[in-house]
Amino acid sequence: MKKFLYLLTILPTLLLAQTKVPKSYDLLIGTYTTNGSDGIYVYRFYTESGRLAYLNRTTGVDNPSYLCVAKNGKFVYSVNEVGDDRKGSVSAFSFEPVVGTIQLINKQPSGAGPCYISVDKDQKHVFAANYAGGSLYVFPLNADGSLKQASQIIQDQGTGPDKTRQDKAHVHTAVLSPDEKHLLYTDLGTDKLNIYRYKSSQEQPLTASTPPFVSITPGDGPRHIDFSADHKYLYVITEMGANINTYEYNGGKPKMLQKVSMMADGSTQQPGGADIHVSPDGLFLYATNRGTANEIVIYAINQETGLLTFVDRQGTGGNHPRNFAIDPTGNFLLVANMKSNNVIVYKINRTTGKLNQTNHRIELDSPSCLKFTAAK
């Protein structure tokens, strides 16, 4: 009886320990090696303070400018971004989160200028968006995390009104819907958000949905996307227009609800929309604007309608904020300023959504992608 009562006493503590949020995560940073970096860098990120500590890095990897991490945390995938002169490739790595060791497994050829990569939750396929080649490549995965040859290639065609930026297709991102029934990818060159049905068991797992795409305002140049926390709404940031489009996702048939400009009223700055993320609690949306603005624009999300309301704009502490990440606790936002060679840590006010710069930063050549994974 005494043992039973003791178990009842400690059970809440045991349950709390099992669900306790980790105090640290691994932060993987993709870079451009052509600008002086070594490859992929691994840092330990401490969620109580926002402090960063160097762990490891790769060498001999060409321009791993965008990364994704498998759900089990054991494998990392990167693009090797090279342009029109030769084909790009994608690489698979084994990853040991205890010490941050990352080692190349294998590499497969992709289209020219791959700039985005993603992996499904079941670790069946990797998807690569090739900006310069205007194509989407699908790579099956082996059980050991290695990449097989591409099993499906979707080649986009077309142009847009801006003949200097939209002379051909430029596929920019490839994101699975939260239920992984669809894959959505943007084409900056043709102003389209393309929608494909995804079935991981098929040799060619992607088939065009109905409708197969959503048209974006001509000349806006869609870039990155994210979903609301409840998965009902879809947000698309445009690079050339520096706008954010809000859609009701509607099971893969997006319905346009709102378009907001990231530019301040009367601004004469050059636009350059880049990255977009919804906070883990679903209350706020953050988006980076490069060009000459170099800022993060913050919006509150209406929890009933998904619509955005402007909150604030915050300088990024550097030049060309290509990518940013919100840590899994939702307390910190880290921004990679590619051209000023730094990663800056901001504290998030969870009530207002506003940002305050901390004293924590990394000086690193050409950081271009930030990804968190659990430090087990």
Legacy VTK file of the C-alpha trace (Angstrom):
# vtk DataFile Version 3.0
C-alpha trace
ASCII
DATASET POLYDATA
POINTS 376 float
0.000 0.000 0.000
2.833 2.384 0.905
4.510 1.692 -2.471
1.233 2.432 -4.259
0.793 5.742 -2.428
4.409 6.646 -3.183
3.847 6.028 -6.895
0.762 8.230 -6.843
2.832 10.969 -5.209
5.674 10.934 -7.739
3.575 10.201 -10.854
2.933 13.896 -11.709
6.674 14.565 -11.429
7.484 11.619 -13.695
4.947 12.761 -16.294
6.326 16.300 -16.167
9.862 14.990 -16.683
8.733 12.974 -19.690
7.136 15.990 -21.349
9.713 18.564 -20.284
10.967 20.741 -23.142
14.667 20.121 -23.909
17.059 22.784 -22.639
19.139 22.663 -25.789
18.898 21.975 -29.495
21.389 21.544 -32.289
21.438 24.347 -34.834
22.651 23.406 -38.308
23.780 26.253 -40.551
24.050 25.989 -44.326
26.444 28.347 -46.115
27.948 29.331 -49.461
31.452 27.857 -49.633
32.270 29.964 -52.694
32.272 32.941 -50.329
34.760 31.497 -47.842
32.938 29.102 -45.512
33.756 25.406 -45.020
30.282 23.887 -45.450
27.651 22.946 -42.859
28.236 24.176 -39.302
26.724 22.693 -36.137
26.137 24.706 -32.952
24.470 23.860 -29.647
21.631 26.288 -28.880
20.596 26.800 -25.251
16.904 27.645 -24.946
17.122 29.268 -21.507
19.485 32.020 -22.644
19.763 31.994 -26.452
23.471 31.218 -26.163
25.281 29.318 -28.935
28.313 27.036 -28.702
30.258 25.648 -31.674
30.283 21.840 -32.062
31.387 20.765 -35.520
31.421 21.386 -39.280
31.752 19.614 -42.606
34.422 20.226 -45.217
34.565 19.541 -48.936
30.861 20.212 -49.564
30.006 22.697 -52.322
27.521 25.441 -51.416
25.213 23.601 -48.980
22.981 26.671 -49.070
19.775 24.982 -47.900
19.229 22.062 -45.522
16.563 19.791 -44.116
16.696 17.294 -41.251
14.980 13.872 -41.226
12.312 13.376 -38.565
14.467 10.863 -36.673
17.272 13.437 -36.447
19.843 10.990 -37.792
20.134 12.318 -41.345
20.647 15.738 -42.906
20.148 16.631 -46.570
21.566 19.622 -48.407
21.505 21.158 -51.837
24.803 21.850 -53.535
23.860 25.081 -55.239
25.709 25.703 -58.472
24.233 27.607 -61.388
23.708 27.313 -65.120
27.285 26.432 -65.998
27.030 22.924 -64.536
24.438 20.782 -62.837
23.904 21.074 -59.140
23.503 18.145 -56.771
22.037 17.121 -53.438
23.885 15.423 -50.580
22.947 13.073 -47.733
24.726 13.145 -44.360
24.645 11.055 -41.207
24.235 13.148 -38.082
25.119 12.439 -34.457
23.321 14.988 -32.268
25.217 14.184 -29.061
28.457 15.668 -30.394
27.188 17.294 -33.590
29.179 15.059 -35.926
28.018 15.278 -39.542
29.469 13.038 -42.264
28.742 12.727 -45.972
26.924 9.532 -47.034
26.444 10.116 -50.746
25.503 12.607 -53.424
23.154 12.606 -56.425
22.958 14.984 -59.418
20.083 17.455 -59.494
19.062 20.278 -61.794
20.992 23.525 -62.169
21.027 25.800 -59.144
19.177 23.747 -56.485
18.131 26.188 -53.750
15.623 24.333 -51.533
15.321 20.805 -50.156
12.758 18.986 -48.008
12.084 15.441 -46.760
8.857 13.673 -45.859
8.113 12.456 -42.313
8.347 8.774 -43.267
11.768 9.365 -44.845
10.725 7.930 -48.188
11.577 10.872 -50.472
13.620 14.056 -50.677
12.448 16.946 -52.888
14.812 19.479 -54.474
13.785 22.768 -56.085
16.190 23.821 -58.831
16.092 27.584 -59.299
18.372 27.936 -62.315
17.040 24.779 -63.968
13.364 25.556 -63.316
12.692 21.982 -62.202
11.653 19.824 -59.261
13.546 16.572 -58.559
12.239 13.696 -56.409
14.813 11.371 -54.786
13.815 8.074 -53.117
15.680 7.250 -49.895
17.347 4.056 -48.735
16.972 2.782 -45.169
20.495 3.974 -44.357
19.527 7.557 -45.269
21.359 7.560 -48.590
19.873 9.069 -51.731
18.851 7.009 -54.737
18.842 8.493 -58.222
15.955 10.829 -58.987
12.783 8.860 -59.727
10.765 11.828 -60.995
11.615 15.153 -62.615
9.050 17.879 -63.186
10.274 20.542 -65.604
8.452 23.884 -65.523
8.118 26.097 -68.601
7.132 29.718 -69.064
8.108 33.319 -68.371
6.893 36.349 -66.470
6.635 40.087 -67.203
10.053 40.950 -65.712
12.386 39.826 -68.505
15.512 40.202 -66.364
14.235 37.992 -63.511
11.512 35.959 -65.190
13.020 34.974 -68.534
12.285 31.304 -67.724
10.981 29.074 -64.948
12.680 29.417 -61.537
11.442 26.827 -59.043
12.169 28.164 -55.565
10.660 25.981 -52.861
9.100 22.531 -52.332
7.005 22.047 -49.195
4.747 19.171 -48.168
1.373 20.040 -46.686
1.081 19.199 -42.964
-0.903 16.044 -43.765
1.600 15.235 -46.549
-1.173 14.604 -49.055
0.138 17.388 -51.305
3.449 18.941 -52.265
3.418 22.654 -53.071
6.202 24.417 -54.924
6.643 28.002 -56.054
7.921 29.141 -59.438
9.299 32.682 -59.278
9.752 32.806 -63.050
6.137 32.025 -63.958
4.351 33.506 -60.898
2.737 30.217 -59.903
2.147 28.182 -56.775
2.056 24.600 -58.090
0.130 21.840 -56.310
0.768 18.095 -56.658
-0.788 15.114 -54.909
1.777 13.003 -53.026
1.666 9.217 -52.545
4.920 7.924 -51.088
4.301 4.306 -52.156
4.404 5.088 -55.871
7.562 5.067 -57.985
6.631 8.505 -59.275
4.914 9.845 -56.152
3.714 13.220 -57.510
0.690 13.773 -59.746
-0.804 17.140 -60.679
-3.685 18.187 -58.459
-6.931 19.897 -59.498
-6.359 22.771 -59.929
-2.650 22.175 -60.703
-1.578 25.686 -59.683
-2.601 29.043 -58.246
-1.609 32.176 -60.159
0.285 34.889 -58.286
0.182 38.575 -59.279
2.347 38.907 -62.431
5.844 40.116 -61.578
5.565 39.373 -57.839
7.814 36.290 -57.955
6.603 33.789 -55.292
9.397 32.472 -53.079
8.691 30.678 -49.766
5.568 29.407 -47.986
4.358 28.354 -44.533
1.157 27.055 -42.945
-0.803 28.321 -39.958
-0.530 26.273 -36.768
-4.012 24.796 -37.297
-3.128 24.013 -40.959
-6.184 25.897 -42.259
-4.271 28.760 -43.862
-1.337 29.078 -46.228
1.024 32.053 -46.463
3.159 32.848 -49.535
5.899 35.487 -49.561
6.839 37.025 -52.904
10.430 38.024 -53.549
10.073 40.738 -56.168
6.829 42.230 -54.897
7.671 41.842 -51.176
4.060 40.889 -50.507
2.471 38.201 -48.348
-0.560 36.366 -49.707
-2.944 34.625 -47.324
-4.979 31.657 -48.580
-7.550 29.366 -47.085
-5.770 26.064 -47.750
-8.996 24.166 -48.426
-7.476 20.689 -48.744
-5.073 21.596 -51.553
-7.375 24.026 -53.351
-6.177 27.397 -52.015
-8.591 30.319 -51.913
-7.116 33.824 -51.836
-8.107 35.852 -48.754
-5.624 38.710 -48.366
-2.543 40.395 -49.783
-0.373 42.674 -47.634
2.757 44.610 -48.552
5.872 44.247 -46.419
7.019 47.729 -47.416
6.424 50.702 -45.156
4.016 53.338 -46.487
5.877 55.717 -48.797
9.042 53.606 -48.713
11.539 54.033 -51.562
13.620 51.031 -50.466
14.290 48.162 -52.833
12.064 45.148 -52.032
13.396 41.624 -51.608
11.041 39.258 -49.785
12.918 36.182 -48.569
11.808 33.882 -45.761
8.547 33.364 -43.865
7.638 31.445 -40.672
4.685 31.168 -38.317
5.541 31.101 -34.605
5.117 27.692 -32.887
2.114 28.984 -30.907
0.482 30.132 -34.160
-0.085 33.700 -32.977
2.405 35.579 -35.151
3.928 35.490 -38.621
7.463 36.718 -39.318
8.923 37.532 -42.742
12.280 38.877 -43.892
12.704 41.628 -46.462
16.155 41.934 -48.033
16.729 44.466 -50.814
17.792 47.636 -49.029
15.331 47.213 -46.149
17.136 44.406 -44.255
14.332 43.905 -41.781
11.930 41.408 -40.255
8.268 42.321 -40.561
5.928 41.000 -37.858
2.207 40.295 -38.174
-0.437 39.064 -35.744
-2.555 36.177 -37.053
-6.304 36.314 -36.492
-7.027 32.902 -35.019
-10.502 32.710 -36.547
-9.852 34.043 -40.056
-6.098 33.571 -40.595
-5.798 37.199 -41.707
-2.705 39.264 -40.896
-2.413 42.542 -39.006
0.849 44.504 -39.003
2.636 44.596 -35.630
6.178 45.891 -36.104
9.289 45.903 -38.260
12.726 45.135 -36.854
16.182 45.627 -38.373
18.089 42.374 -38.771
21.430 43.598 -37.451
23.100 42.904 -40.776
22.833 42.767 -44.549
20.761 40.385 -46.722
18.652 38.339 -44.244
18.274 35.321 -46.510
16.878 32.907 -43.936
15.740 32.773 -40.311
14.448 30.224 -37.817
12.340 30.302 -34.668
13.587 27.917 -31.992
11.132 25.108 -31.069
10.278 26.729 -27.714
9.078 29.854 -29.527
11.219 32.134 -27.361
13.991 33.085 -29.778
14.328 34.031 -33.443
17.675 33.657 -35.221
18.342 35.427 -38.507
21.117 34.609 -40.995
22.498 37.771 -42.605
24.323 36.319 -45.593
26.205 39.366 -46.860
27.292 40.685 -43.457
28.459 37.199 -42.375
26.583 36.864 -39.107
23.735 35.101 -37.317
21.877 37.317 -34.831
19.741 36.044 -31.927
16.530 37.900 -30.984
14.286 37.330 -27.969
10.596 37.047 -28.846
8.004 38.767 -26.684
5.434 35.971 -26.616
2.624 38.438 -25.830
3.253 41.133 -28.447
5.319 39.181 -30.979
7.956 41.939 -31.027
11.690 41.230 -31.094
14.559 42.385 -28.906
18.152 41.792 -29.963
20.251 39.802 -27.477
24.017 39.819 -27.015
24.322 36.436 -28.714
25.554 36.121 -32.292
27.800 34.086 -34.578
30.323 35.528 -37.000
30.291 33.139 -39.970
30.955 33.470 -43.698
27.799 33.537 -45.856
25.192 31.868 -43.600
22.145 31.017 -45.705
20.012 28.432 -43.853
19.203 27.687 -40.196
17.635 24.407 -39.028
16.960 23.208 -35.470
16.937 19.573 -34.375
16.696 17.995 -30.926
20.006 17.552 -29.082
19.382 14.043 -27.756
LINES 1 377
376 0 1 2 3 4 5 6 7 8 9 10 11 12 13 14 15 16 17 18 19 20 21 22 23 24 25 26 27 28 29 30 31 32 33 34 35 36 37 38 39 40 41 42 43 44 45 46 47 48 49 50 51 52 53 54 55 56 57 58 59 60 61 62 63 64 65 66 67 68 69 70 71 72 73 74 75 76 77 78 79 80 81 82 83 84 85 86 87 88 89 90 91 92 93 94 95 96 97 98 99 100 101 102 103 104 105 106 107 108 109 110 111 112 113 114 115 116 117 118 119 120 121 122 123 124 125 126 127 128 129 130 131 132 133 134 135 136 137 138 139 140 141 142 143 144 145 146 147 148 149 150 151 152 153 154 155 156 157 158 159 160 161 162 163 164 165 166 167 168 169 170 171 172 173 174 175 176 177 178 179 180 181 182 183 184 185 186 187 188 189 190 191 192 193 194 195 196 197 198 199 200 201 202 203 204 205 206 207 208 209 210 211 212 213 214 215 216 217 218 219 220 221 222 223 224 225 226 227 228 229 230 231 232 233 234 235 236 237 238 239 240 241 242 243 244 245 246 247 248 249 250 251 252 253 254 255 256 257 258 259 260 261 262 263 264 265 266 267 268 269 270 271 272 273 274 275 276 277 278 279 280 281 282 283 284 285 286 287 288 289 290 291 292 293 294 295 296 297 298 299 300 301 302 303 304 305 306 307 308 309 310 311 312 313 314 315 316 317 318 319 320 321 322 323 324 325 326 327 328 329 330 331 332 333 334 335 336 337 338 339 340 341 342 343 344 345 346 347 348 349 350 351 352 353 354 355 356 357 358 359 360 361 362 363 364 365 366 367 368 369 370 371 372 373 374 375
